[in-house]
Amino acid sequence: MRIALRALIALACIVAVIVARPTVGWGSLAVMLFALLVLLALLADYNRKYR
């Protein structure tokens, strides 16, 4: 269940970046940066158990 939720969140972030990419402006930049932040947080959470 937790893996599926993480996969859906990662997919949503990737879709948000793809949708916001062709638009120029501060709003689309904020969307892309937030999606990147969420993806990095997911990666950090995944790597935490391998320390």
Secondary structure as the mmCIF struct_conf table of DSSP 4:
data_model
#
loop_
_struct_conf.conf_type_id
_struct_conf.id
_struct_conf.beg_label_comp_id
_struct_conf.beg_label_asym_id
_struct_conf.beg_label_seq_id
_struct_conf.end_label_comp_id
_struct_conf.end_label_asym_id
_struct_conf.end_label_seq_id
HELX_RH_AL_P HELX_RH_AL_P1 ARG A 2 ALA A 20
TURN_TY1_P TURN_TY1_P1 ARG A 21 PRO A 22
BEND BEND1 GLY A 25 GLY A 25
HELX_RH_AL_P HELX_RH_AL_P2 TRP A 26 ARG A 48
TURN_TY1_P TURN_TY1_P2 LYS A 49 TYR A 50
#
